[in-house]
Amino acid sequence: MLPSLPLSGIRIIEFSHMVMGPTSGLILGDLGADVIKVEPMGAGDNTRRLAGSGAGFFITFNRNKRSVGVDIKSKDGLAFIHRLIATADVVTENFRPGALDALGLGAEALTKSHPGLIYCSLKGFLTGPYEHRTALDEVVQMMGGLAYMTGPPGRPLRAGTSVNDIMGGMFAVIGILAALQERHRTGRGQVIKSGLFENNMLLVAQHMTQFAVTGKAAAPMPERISAWAVYDVFETKDNEQVFLGVVSDSQWATFCEEYKLEALKADPRLQSNRDRVAERGWMIPELRRLLLEFTRAEIIATAERLGLPYAPISRPEDLFEDPHLNHPGAMVEVTLADGRKAPVPALPLEWGGERFGLRLDIPKAGEHGVAIAREIGYSEPEIEAMIGAGILQPG
């Protein structure tokens, strides 16, 4: 662990579930903030129990947090939350619009009571006609053009991970950090909103502006006209696949020399990248036939030696054996619900040459409630009374 962390001393109260809200808390927690996750009494956040493609959500996005289980619908439980928020710098939430407002925990009420508080909502949509809709990552990918661009024509396909949820959490963090900086100058807090749909639109903006610039609609990625002539996935002799790029004229010359493609190197139709893009229809099949004569390992070794962009086509489970990911600090080891240990990727940041690591393991539901109650001034008899009344989870 780093000897000091940049957000040490900042307290975040997190009302969140699924991916978008927890991502923002993950980043803030890794950077050193005291992130307190408020969960329902008993089994806690429903995300803990997701199956299928959601089975990894809670483990991935909830390290470096403390958990408190409170009945926030009870008078005393709500009083506990208000006392906790009085000690906080930031509140984050990603529940349906209006859910926390009904409990007096919305942005308007809390920033009125706590003018220095930064209140960040992570929602499906920012202000506009859609703002009251419920959204998920797949919803905004479909309506925002990303699924259209990812799949082949007529077959919209969502991206293979929660890209909007994760990036929406990142933009929330950017807003929170900016608000903390502003508070240093003004002493005032801020209300921030991060939108899933708008995040998706930033991802798709390059295709929108392509149309604005050229007047031609962007083709889905499987049918696109690539900006580079050789920028594709190739089959190999050993029935594997490898991505290979040849993206400059000097790389093309080197590639042709290595593979003894004198005729292609001298072909007047292939003298610039723009020329080669125009001739992909016949050129790429020739390269496919050529590379089928080599194994994936041979192609990778050659590309590494020549400095060409390349990548083996890996599955997520393969990455546990990736040597770069196994470099010290690249992964952090957390404890699964059944007690087993598992490595998960660290934040993709270095700070003074070091990576941000694990301070707190994945919390059990309500694990830190009693300690947090003591921190905010509850006496032992008061804590026992709340536990006995089913208002505070003992952990």
FITIPA-685109 format. One record per residue (C-alpha): residue number from 1; residue in three letters; x, y, z. Coordinates in steps of 0.001 Angstrom, whole numbers, plus 500000, padded with zeros to 6 digits. Example, Ala and Ser with C-alpha at 12.3 -4.5 7.8 and 13.67 -1.06 7.14 Angstrom:
FITIPA-685109
<num->1, residu->ALA, px->512300, py->495500, pz->507800> .
<num->2, residu->SER, px->513670, py->498940, pz->507140> .
//
This chain:
FITIPA-685109
<num->1, residu->MET, px->500000, py->500000, pz->500000> .
<num->2, residu->LEU, px->500994, py->503597, pz->499405> .
<num->3, residu->PRO, px->502112, py->505370, pz->502598> .
<num->4, residu->SER, px->499478, py->508096, pz->502066> .
<num->5, residu->LEU, px->496393, py->508300, pz->499902> .
<num->6, residu->PRO, px->495120, py->511435, pz->498157> .
<num->7, residu->LEU, px->491528, py->511275, pz->499455> .
<num->8, residu->SER, px->492372, py->510310, pz->503031> .
<num->9, residu->GLY, px->490035, py->512204, pz->505379> .
<num->10, residu->ILE, px->487161, py->512472, pz->502875> .
<num->11, residu->ARG, px->483993, py->510611, pz->503899> .
<num->12, residu->ILE, px->481514, py->509303, pz->501314> .
<num->13, residu->ILE, px->478051, py->507965, pz->502189> .
<num->14, residu->GLU, px->476979, py->505604, pz->499425> .
<num->15, residu->PHE, px->473368, py->504627, pz->498718> .
<num->16, residu->SER, px->473884, py->502436, pz->495688> .
<num->17, residu->HIS, px->473529, py->499072, pz->494045> .
<num->18, residu->MET, px->474391, py->497273, pz->490791> .
<num->19, residu->VAL, px->477415, py->498833, pz->488963> .
<num->20, residu->MET, px->477225, py->502571, pz->488251> .
<num->21, residu->GLY, px->476994, py->503867, pz->491820> .
<num->22, residu->PRO, px->479347, py->501264, pz->493308> .
<num->23, residu->THR, px->481958, py->502068, pz->490631> .
<num->24, residu->SER, px->482194, py->505653, pz->491860> .
<num->25, residu->GLY, px->482570, py->504414, pz->495442> .
<num->26, residu->LEU, px->485209, py->501890, pz->494383> .
<num->27, residu->ILE, px->487348, py->504588, pz->492782> .
<num->28, residu->LEU, px->486947, py->507001, pz->495698> .
<num->29, residu->GLY, px->487676, py->504222, pz->498189> .
<num->30, residu->ASP, px->490777, py->503049, pz->496341> .
<num->31, residu->LEU, px->491990, py->506655, pz->496367> .
<num->32, residu->GLY, px->491708, py->506712, pz->500146> .
<num->33, residu->ALA, px->488231, py->508048, pz->500961> .
<num->34, residu->ASP, px->486233, py->506504, pz->503805> .
<num->35, residu->VAL, px->483342, py->505064, pz->501803> .
<num->36, residu->ILE, px->480408, py->503929, pz->503956> .
<num->37, residu->LYS, px->477932, py->501799, pz->502033> .
<num->38, residu->VAL, px->474402, py->501947, pz->503456> .
<num->39, residu->GLU, px->472646, py->498617, pz->502903> .
<num->40, residu->PRO, px->469216, py->497180, pz->503732> .
<num->41, residu->MET, px->468974, py->495231, pz->506972> .
<num->42, residu->GLY, px->469656, py->491514, pz->506824> .
<num->43, residu->ALA, px->471120, py->490195, pz->503583> .
<num->44, residu->GLY, px->472112, py->493672, pz->502387> .
<num->45, residu->ASP, px->472374, py->494926, pz->498821> .
<num->46, residu->ASN, px->470537, py->492652, pz->496371> .
<num->47, residu->THR, px->473571, py->492880, pz->494073> .
<num->48, residu->ARG, px->475313, py->490494, pz->496484> .
<num->49, residu->ARG, px->473023, py->487701, pz->495282> .
<num->50, residu->LEU, px->472938, py->488199, pz->491516> .
<num->51, residu->ALA, px->473575, py->485150, pz->489365> .
<num->52, residu->GLY, px->474784, py->484702, pz->485797> .
<num->53, residu->SER, px->476493, py->487741, pz->484277> .
<num->54, residu->GLY, px->475884, py->489686, pz->487503> .
<num->55, residu->ALA, px->477678, py->487201, pz->489747> .
<num->56, residu->GLY, px->480892, py->489256, pz->489760> .
<num->57, residu->PHE, px->479342, py->492710, pz->490245> .
<num->58, residu->PHE, px->479516, py->493002, pz->494031> .
<num->59, residu->ILE, px->483009, py->491556, pz->494357> .
<num->60, residu->THR, px->484379, py->493768, pz->491583> .
<num->61, residu->PHE, px->483015, py->497136, pz->492719> .
<num->62, residu->ASN, px->482839, py->497069, pz->496528> .
<num->63, residu->ARG, px->486329, py->496752, pz->497981> .
<num->64, residu->ASN, px->487735, py->499484, pz->500229> .
<num->65, residu->LYS, px->484285, py->500252, pz->501660> .
<num->66, residu->ARG, px->482623, py->499849, pz->505031> .
<num->67, residu->SER, px->479077, py->498520, pz->505285> .
<num->68, residu->VAL, px->476327, py->499596, pz->507647> .
<num->69, residu->GLY, px->472894, py->497956, pz->507690> .
<num->70, residu->VAL, px->470147, py->500349, pz->508798> .
<num->71, residu->ASP, px->466351, py->500391, pz->508575> .
<num->72, residu->ILE, px->466126, py->503838, pz->506995> .
<num->73, residu->LYS, px->462321, py->503675, pz->506883> .
<num->74, residu->SER, px->462154, py->503755, pz->510680> .
<num->75, residu->LYS, px->462287, py->507016, pz->512622> .
<num->76, residu->ASP, px->465408, py->506038, pz->514577> .
<num->77, residu->GLY, px->467100, py->504533, pz->511543> .
<num->78, residu->LEU, px->466523, py->507723, pz->509589> .
<num->79, residu->ALA, px->467890, py->509735, pz->512510> .
<num->80, residu->PHE, px->471018, py->507531, pz->512413> .
<num->81, residu->ILE, px->471473, py->508283, pz->508713> .
<num->82, residu->HIS, px->471068, py->512019, pz->509234> .
<num->83, residu->ARG, px->473693, py->511931, pz->511993> .
<num->84, residu->LEU, px->476004, py->509969, pz->509703> .
<num->85, residu->ILE, px->475522, py->512399, pz->506807> .
<num->86, residu->ALA, px->476389, py->515287, pz->509125> .
<num->87, residu->THR, px->479927, py->513823, pz->509281> .
<num->88, residu->ALA, px->480223, py->513352, pz->505493> .
<num->89, residu->ASP, px->481712, py->515302, pz->502628> .
<num->90, residu->VAL, px->479817, py->513514, pz->499866> .
<num->91, residu->VAL, px->476589, py->511543, pz->499428> .
<num->92, residu->THR, px->476187, py->509336, pz->496342> .
<num->93, residu->GLU, px->473057, py->507516, pz->495225> .
<num->94, residu->ASN, px->471828, py->505640, pz->492156> .
<num->95, residu->PHE, px->468310, py->504571, pz->493060> .
<num->96, residu->ARG, px->465213, py->505296, pz->490991> .
<num->97, residu->PRO, px->464301, py->508988, pz->490692> .
<num->98, residu->GLY, px->462559, py->510241, pz->493830> .
<num->99, residu->ALA, px->463268, py->507180, pz->496003> .
<num->100, residu->LEU, px->465449, py->509010, pz->498536> .
<num->101, residu->ASP, px->463542, py->512287, pz->498240> .
<num->102, residu->ALA, px->460517, py->510560, pz->499780> .
<num->103, residu->LEU, px->462607, py->509856, pz->502880> .
<num->104, residu->GLY, px->463974, py->513386, pz->503161> .
<num->105, residu->LEU, px->467340, py->512200, pz->501818> .
<num->106, residu->GLY, px->467204, py->513904, pz->498437> .
<num->107, residu->ALA, px->469622, py->516555, pz->497211> .
<num->108, residu->GLU, px->467394, py->519537, pz->497944> .
<num->109, residu->ALA, px->466715, py->518611, pz->501572> .
<num->110, residu->LEU, px->470234, py->517532, pz->502469> .
<num->111, residu->THR, px->472113, py->520403, pz->500841> .
<num->112, residu->LYS, px->469762, py->522840, pz->502560> .
<num->113, residu->SER, px->470612, py->521278, pz->505931> .
<num->114, residu->HIS, px->474307, py->520807, pz->505054> .
<num->115, residu->PRO, px->475434, py->523600, pz->502694> .
<num->116, residu->GLY, px->478952, py->522166, pz->502392> .
<num->117, residu->LEU, px->477683, py->518747, pz->501286> .
<num->118, residu->ILE, px->478401, py->517413, pz->497797> .
<num->119, residu->TYR, px->475441, py->515348, pz->496592> .
<num->120, residu->CYS, px->475974, py->513141, pz->493539> .
<num->121, residu->SER, px->473143, py->511259, pz->491825> .
<num->122, residu->LEU, px->473951, py->508632, pz->489210> .
<num->123, residu->LYS, px->470892, py->508236, pz->486993> .
<num->124, residu->GLY, px->469741, py->506867, pz->483678> .
<num->125, residu->PHE, px->469302, py->510319, pz->482140> .
<num->126, residu->LEU, px->470265, py->513890, pz->482877> .
<num->127, residu->THR, px->467649, py->516656, pz->482819> .
<num->128, residu->GLY, px->465290, py->516429, pz->479848> .
<num->129, residu->PRO, px->462274, py->514543, pz->478503> .
<num->130, residu->TYR, px->463675, py->511137, pz->479514> .
<num->131, residu->GLU, px->464842, py->512016, pz->483027> .
<num->132, residu->HIS, px->462150, py->510022, pz->484837> .
<num->133, residu->ARG, px->462706, py->506837, pz->482821> .
<num->134, residu->THR, px->464381, py->503774, pz->484275> .
<num->135, residu->ALA, px->467536, py->502850, pz->482391> .
<num->136, residu->LEU, px->470100, py->500073, pz->482392> .
<num->137, residu->ASP, px->473346, py->499795, pz->480476> .
<num->138, residu->GLU, px->471715, py->497690, pz->477761> .
<num->139, residu->VAL, px->468797, py->500131, pz->477411> .
<num->140, residu->VAL, px->471025, py->503112, pz->476659> .
<num->141, residu->GLN, px->473300, py->501074, pz->474402> .
<num->142, residu->MET, px->470269, py->500143, pz->472312> .
<num->143, residu->MET, px->468712, py->503605, pz->472145> .
<num->144, residu->GLY, px->472022, py->505455, pz->471931> .
<num->145, residu->GLY, px->473503, py->503786, pz->468854> .
<num->146, residu->LEU, px->476241, py->501790, pz->470576> .
<num->147, residu->ALA, px->474554, py->498412, pz->470079> .
<num->148, residu->TYR, px->473929, py->499299, pz->466421> .
<num->149, residu->MET, px->477614, py->500117, pz->465959> .
<num->150, residu->THR, px->478836, py->496984, pz->467774> .
<num->151, residu->GLY, px->476829, py->494319, pz->465996> .
<num->152, residu->PRO, px->476694, py->493362, pz->462317> .
<num->153, residu->PRO, px->473983, py->495042, pz->460211> .
<num->154, residu->GLY, px->470513, py->494193, pz->461465> .
<num->155, residu->ARG, px->471835, py->492565, pz->464632> .
<num->156, residu->PRO, px->472340, py->495195, pz->467353> .
<num->157, residu->LEU, px->474692, py->493830, pz->469981> .
<num->158, residu->ARG, px->475518, py->495295, pz->473373> .
<num->159, residu->ALA, px->479165, py->495750, pz->474260> .
<num->160, residu->GLY, px->480584, py->492808, pz->476184> .
<num->161, residu->THR, px->480774, py->494589, pz->479545> .
<num->162, residu->SER, px->479021, py->497325, pz->481532> .
<num->163, residu->VAL, px->480786, py->500129, pz->479680> .
<num->164, residu->ASN, px->478262, py->502882, pz->480419> .
<num->165, residu->ASP, px->477767, py->501928, pz->484059> .
<num->166, residu->ILE, px->481508, py->501925, pz->484707> .
<num->167, residu->MET, px->482197, py->505125, pz->482792> .
<num->168, residu->GLY, px->479148, py->506772, pz->484372> .
<num->169, residu->GLY, px->480688, py->506033, pz->487766> .
<num->170, residu->MET, px->483970, py->507503, pz->486569> .
<num->171, residu->PHE, px->482300, py->510731, pz->485436> .
<num->172, residu->ALA, px->480594, py->510942, pz->488822> .
<num->173, residu->VAL, px->484032, py->510805, pz->490435> .
<num->174, residu->ILE, px->485292, py->513545, pz->488117> .
<num->175, residu->GLY, px->482363, py->515719, pz->489186> .
<num->176, residu->ILE, px->482923, py->514950, pz->492877> .
<num->177, residu->LEU, px->486620, py->515796, pz->492701> .
<num->178, residu->ALA, px->485817, py->519048, pz->490898> .
<num->179, residu->ALA, px->483207, py->519888, pz->493557> .
<num->180, residu->LEU, px->485686, py->519185, pz->496358> .
<num->181, residu->GLN, px->488152, py->521544, pz->494711> .
<num->182, residu->GLU, px->485469, py->524213, pz->494326> .
<num->183, residu->ARG, px->484508, py->523803, pz->497986> .
<num->184, residu->HIS, px->488088, py->524600, pz->498981> .
<num->185, residu->ARG, px->487556, py->528049, pz->497416> .
<num->186, residu->THR, px->483926, py->528769, pz->498264> .
<num->187, residu->GLY, px->483055, py->526597, pz->501268> .
<num->188, residu->ARG, px->479893, py->525527, pz->499438> .
<num->189, residu->GLY, px->478865, py->522081, pz->498332> .
<num->190, residu->GLN, px->477378, py->521119, pz->494982> .
<num->191, residu->VAL, px->474674, py->518947, pz->493427> .
<num->192, residu->ILE, px->476056, py->516673, pz->490704> .
<num->193, residu->LYS, px->474294, py->514302, pz->488350> .
<num->194, residu->SER, px->475943, py->511711, pz->486125> .
<num->195, residu->GLY, px->473838, py->510246, pz->483306> .
<num->196, residu->LEU, px->474032, py->506766, pz->481801> .
<num->197, residu->PHE, px->472494, py->507790, pz->478475> .
<num->198, residu->GLU, px->474670, py->510878, pz->478151> .
<num->199, residu->ASN, px->477752, py->508790, pz->478899> .
<num->200, residu->ASN, px->476747, py->506496, pz->476057> .
<num->201, residu->MET, px->476357, py->509496, pz->473775> .
<num->202, residu->LEU, px->479939, py->510565, pz->474465> .
<num->203, residu->LEU, px->481048, py->507085, pz->473416> .
<num->204, residu->VAL, px->479049, py->507319, pz->470185> .
<num->205, residu->ALA, px->479855, py->510991, pz->469492> .
<num->206, residu->GLN, px->482680, py->510161, pz->467082> .
<num->207, residu->HIS, px->480212, py->508324, pz->464848> .
<num->208, residu->MET, px->477715, py->511194, pz->465017> .
<num->209, residu->THR, px->480387, py->513693, pz->464043> .
<num->210, residu->GLN, px->481643, py->511380, pz->461308> .
<num->211, residu->PHE, px->478208, py->511834, pz->459732> .
<num->212, residu->ALA, px->478329, py->515594, pz->460332> .
<num->213, residu->VAL, px->481742, py->515841, pz->458643> .
<num->214, residu->THR, px->481231, py->513448, pz->455728> .
<num->215, residu->GLY, px->477472, py->513326, pz->455222> .
<num->216, residu->LYS, px->477707, py->509542, pz->455270> .
<num->217, residu->ALA, px->476296, py->507373, pz->458042> .
<num->218, residu->ALA, px->478821, py->505385, pz->460063> .
<num->219, residu->ALA, px->478645, py->501686, pz->459281> .
<num->220, residu->PRO, px->478476, py->499179, pz->462163> .
<num->221, residu->MET, px->481950, py->498202, pz->463275> .
<num->222, residu->PRO, px->481933, py->494768, pz->461551> .
<num->223, residu->GLU, px->481201, py->496557, pz->458259> .
<num->224, residu->ARG, px->483174, py->499734, pz->458778> .
<num->225, residu->ILE, px->485778, py->501134, pz->456445> .
<num->226, residu->SER, px->488774, py->501054, pz->458728> .
<num->227, residu->ALA, px->491014, py->504083, pz->459093> .
<num->228, residu->TRP, px->493964, py->501681, pz->458698> .
<num->229, residu->ALA, px->494487, py->499167, pz->455954> .
<num->230, residu->VAL, px->495682, py->496267, pz->458111> .
<num->231, residu->TYR, px->493769, py->496362, pz->461376> .
<num->232, residu->ASP, px->491987, py->493067, pz->461776> .
<num->233, residu->VAL, px->491683, py->489640, pz->463340> .
<num->234, residu->PHE, px->493485, py->486831, pz->461509> .
<num->235, residu->GLU, px->493222, py->483053, pz->461747> .
<num->236, residu->THR, px->496452, py->481156, pz->462425> .
<num->237, residu->LYS, px->497941, py->477787, pz->461497> .
<num->238, residu->ASP, px->497109, py->476332, pz->464934> .
<num->239, residu->ASN, px->493410, py->477340, pz->464737> .
<num->240, residu->GLU, px->493865, py->480344, pz->466996> .
<num->241, residu->GLN, px->493238, py->484020, pz->466333> .
<num->242, residu->VAL, px->495378, py->487117, pz->466595> .
<num->243, residu->PHE, px->494685, py->490802, pz->466042> .
<num->244, residu->LEU, px->497329, py->492533, pz->463947> .
<num->245, residu->GLY, px->497721, py->496145, pz->462916> .
<num->246, residu->VAL, px->499974, py->497726, pz->460289> .
<num->247, residu->VAL, px->499093, py->501379, pz->460650> .
<num->248, residu->SER, px->501824, py->503427, pz->458991> .
<num->249, residu->ASP, px->503774, py->503387, pz->455758> .
<num->250, residu->SER, px->507004, py->502498, pz->457571> .
<num->251, residu->GLN, px->505272, py->499607, pz->459335> .
<num->252, residu->TRP, px->503950, py->498401, pz->455977> .
<num->253, residu->ALA, px->507447, py->498422, pz->454536> .
<num->254, residu->THR, px->508800, py->496506, pz->457531> .
<num->255, residu->PHE, px->505910, py->494010, pz->457402> .
<num->256, residu->CYS, px->506470, py->493346, pz->453682> .
<num->257, residu->GLU, px->510215, py->492904, pz->454158> .
<num->258, residu->GLU, px->509728, py->490469, pz->457043> .
<num->259, residu->TYR, px->507250, py->488289, pz->455159> .
<num->260, residu->LYS, px->509044, py->488659, pz->451781> .
<num->261, residu->LEU, px->506113, py->490436, pz->450137> .
<num->262, residu->GLU, px->508215, py->492275, pz->447549> .
<num->263, residu->ALA, px->505384, py->492402, pz->445015> .
<num->264, residu->LEU, px->502971, py->493968, pz->447474> .
<num->265, residu->LYS, px->505586, py->496437, pz->448698> .
<num->266, residu->ALA, px->506243, py->497580, pz->445144> .
<num->267, residu->ASP, px->502598, py->497559, pz->444008> .
<num->268, residu->PRO, px->501703, py->501144, pz->442972> .
<num->269, residu->ARG, px->498180, py->500605, pz->444343> .
<num->270, residu->LEU, px->499526, py->500117, pz->447896> .
<num->271, residu->GLN, px->501976, py->502953, pz->448405> .
<num->272, residu->SER, px->500105, py->504837, pz->451148> .
<num->273, residu->ASN, px->497764, py->503862, pz->453948> .
<num->274, residu->ARG, px->494905, py->505586, pz->452109> .
<num->275, residu->ASP, px->495738, py->503554, pz->448993> .
<num->276, residu->ARG, px->495809, py->500329, pz->450961> .
<num->277, residu->VAL, px->492466, py->501064, pz->452641> .
<num->278, residu->ALA, px->490933, py->501421, pz->449178> .
<num->279, residu->GLU, px->492406, py->498060, pz->448134> .
<num->280, residu->ARG, px->491439, py->496053, pz->451228> .
<num->281, residu->GLY, px->488943, py->493998, pz->449229> .
<num->282, residu->TRP, px->491672, py->491978, pz->447534> .
<num->283, residu->MET, px->494686, py->492762, pz->449768> .
<num->284, residu->ILE, px->493326, py->491445, pz->453089> .
<num->285, residu->PRO, px->492401, py->487986, pz->451686> .
<num->286, residu->GLU, px->495996, py->487663, pz->450472> .
<num->287, residu->LEU, px->497293, py->488520, pz->453945> .
<num->288, residu->ARG, px->494855, py->486062, pz->455508> .
<num->289, residu->ARG, px->496256, py->483271, pz->453331> .
<num->290, residu->LEU, px->499787, py->484290, pz->454237> .
<num->291, residu->LEU, px->499264, py->484389, pz->458002> .
<num->292, residu->LEU, px->497515, py->481001, pz->457965> .
<num->293, residu->GLU, px->500984, py->479556, pz->457378> .
<num->294, residu->PHE, px->502130, py->480647, pz->460864> .
<num->295, residu->THR, px->501101, py->479803, pz->464407> .
<num->296, residu->ARG, px->499733, py->482441, pz->466732> .
<num->297, residu->ALA, px->502934, py->482337, pz->468792> .
<num->298, residu->GLU, px->505048, py->482885, pz->465666> .
<num->299, residu->ILE, px->502968, py->485873, pz->464522> .
<num->300, residu->ILE, px->503057, py->487391, pz->468000> .
<num->301, residu->ALA, px->506819, py->486931, pz->468293> .
<num->302, residu->THR, px->507333, py->488611, pz->464918> .
<num->303, residu->ALA, px->505002, py->491516, pz->465722> .
<num->304, residu->GLU, px->506743, py->492024, pz->469065> .
<num->305, residu->ARG, px->510136, py->492100, pz->467399> .
<num->306, residu->LEU, px->508987, py->494510, pz->464682> .
<num->307, residu->GLY, px->507028, py->496781, pz->467023> .
<num->308, residu->LEU, px->503687, py->496180, pz->465278> .
<num->309, residu->PRO, px->500400, py->496492, pz->467186> .
<num->310, residu->TYR, px->499113, py->493003, pz->467992> .
<num->311, residu->ALA, px->496994, py->491116, pz->470494> .
<num->312, residu->PRO, px->496094, py->487508, pz->471128> .
<num->313, residu->ILE, px->492311, py->487056, pz->471247> .
<num->314, residu->SER, px->491815, py->486315, pz->474952> .
<num->315, residu->ARG, px->488813, py->485290, pz->477011> .
<num->316, residu->PRO, px->488240, py->486889, pz->480425> .
<num->317, residu->GLU, px->489246, py->483699, pz->482229> .
<num->318, residu->ASP, px->492551, py->483671, pz->480340> .
<num->319, residu->LEU, px->493536, py->486977, pz->481911> .
<num->320, residu->PHE, px->494206, py->485436, pz->485310> .
<num->321, residu->GLU, px->497357, py->483999, pz->483714> .
<num->322, residu->ASP, px->498379, py->487173, pz->481877> .
<num->323, residu->PRO, px->501969, py->488058, pz->482877> .
<num->324, residu->HIS, px->501317, py->491804, pz->482784> .
<num->325, residu->LEU, px->498278, py->491466, pz->485057> .
<num->326, residu->ASN, px->500364, py->489321, pz->487381> .
<num->327, residu->HIS, px->502979, py->492045, pz->487775> .
<num->328, residu->PRO, px->503014, py->493172, pz->491433> .
<num->329, residu->GLY, px->500245, py->495676, pz->492125> .
<num->330, residu->ALA, px->498232, py->495070, pz->488959> .
<num->331, residu->MET, px->495691, py->492932, pz->490815> .
<num->332, residu->VAL, px->494297, py->493050, pz->494328> .
<num->333, residu->GLU, px->493201, py->489912, pz->496149> .
<num->334, residu->VAL, px->489737, py->489958, pz->497706> .
<num->335, residu->THR, px->487680, py->487388, pz->499607> .
<num->336, residu->LEU, px->484637, py->485849, pz->497947> .
<num->337, residu->ALA, px->481382, py->485165, pz->499816> .
<num->338, residu->ASP, px->482389, py->481511, pz->500300> .
<num->339, residu->GLY, px->485774, py->482441, pz->501766> .
<num->340, residu->ARG, px->487896, py->481755, pz->498714> .
<num->341, residu->LYS, px->490412, py->484366, pz->497560> .
<num->342, residu->ALA, px->490326, py->485881, pz->494084> .
<num->343, residu->PRO, px->492423, py->488536, pz->492325> .
<num->344, residu->VAL, px->490617, py->491444, pz->490674> .
<num->345, residu->PRO, px->492151, py->494250, pz->488594> .
<num->346, residu->ALA, px->493395, py->497290, pz->490490> .
<num->347, residu->LEU, px->492539, py->500828, pz->489405> .
<num->348, residu->PRO, px->494275, py->501582, pz->486085> .
<num->349, residu->LEU, px->496356, py->504337, pz->487681> .
<num->350, residu->GLU, px->499844, py->504739, pz->489054> .
<num->351, residu->TRP, px->500557, py->507292, pz->491797> .
<num->352, residu->GLY, px->504222, py->508087, pz->492190> .
<num->353, residu->GLY, px->505038, py->504852, pz->490417> .
<num->354, residu->GLU, px->502802, py->502742, pz->492686> .
<num->355, residu->ARG, px->499346, py->501199, pz->492241> .
<num->356, residu->PHE, px->496388, py->501692, pz->494551> .
<num->357, residu->GLY, px->495720, py->498542, pz->496570> .
<num->358, residu->LEU, px->493451, py->496969, pz->499149> .
<num->359, residu->ARG, px->492817, py->498552, pz->502543> .
<num->360, residu->LEU, px->489462, py->496909, pz->503263> .
<num->361, residu->ASP, px->488256, py->493560, pz->501936> .
<num->362, residu->ILE, px->484752, py->493115, pz->500489> .
<num->363, residu->PRO, px->482512, py->493940, pz->503472> .
<num->364, residu->LYS, px->479942, py->491572, pz->504882> .
<num->365, residu->ALA, px->476467, py->493086, pz->504983> .
<num->366, residu->GLY, px->476317, py->495540, pz->507896> .
<num->367, residu->GLU, px->479781, py->494507, pz->509087> .
<num->368, residu->HIS, px->480857, py->497950, pz->510304> .
<num->369, residu->GLY, px->477576, py->499299, pz->511669> .
<num->370, residu->VAL, px->478466, py->499173, pz->515348> .
<num->371, residu->ALA, px->481896, py->500767, pz->514833> .
<num->372, residu->ILE, px->480366, py->503537, pz->512727> .
<num->373, residu->ALA, px->477643, py->504143, pz->515333> .
<num->374, residu->ARG, px->480340, py->504674, pz->517947> .
<num->375, residu->GLU, px->482225, py->507033, pz->515630> .
<num->376, residu->ILE, px->479211, py->509304, pz->515199> .
<num->377, residu->GLY, px->478510, py->509505, pz->518919> .
<num->378, residu->TYR, px->476060, py->506757, pz->519844> .
<num->379, residu->SER, px->476474, py->505291, pz->523314> .
<num->380, residu->GLU, px->476677, py->501561, pz->523947> .
<num->381, residu->PRO, px->473133, py->501438, pz->525444> .
<num->382, residu->GLU, px->471793, py->503320, pz->522413> .
<num->383, residu->ILE, px->473553, py->500925, pz->520060> .
<num->384, residu->GLU, px->472201, py->497899, pz->521903> .
<num->385, residu->ALA, px->468709, py->499381, pz->521807> .
<num->386, residu->MET, px->468878, py->499928, pz->518041> .
<num->387, residu->ILE, px->470169, py->496406, pz->517480> .
<num->388, residu->GLY, px->467425, py->495000, pz->519698> .
<num->389, residu->ALA, px->464762, py->496949, pz->517832> .
<num->390, residu->GLY, px->466009, py->495710, pz->514450> .
<num->391, residu->ILE, px->467109, py->499179, pz->513349> .
<num->392, residu->LEU, px->470881, py->498641, pz->513188> .
<num->393, residu->GLN, px->472551, py->495471, pz->511955> .
<num->394, residu->PRO, px->475178, py->494203, pz->514417> .
<num->395, residu->GLY, px->477452, py->492906, pz->511628> .
//
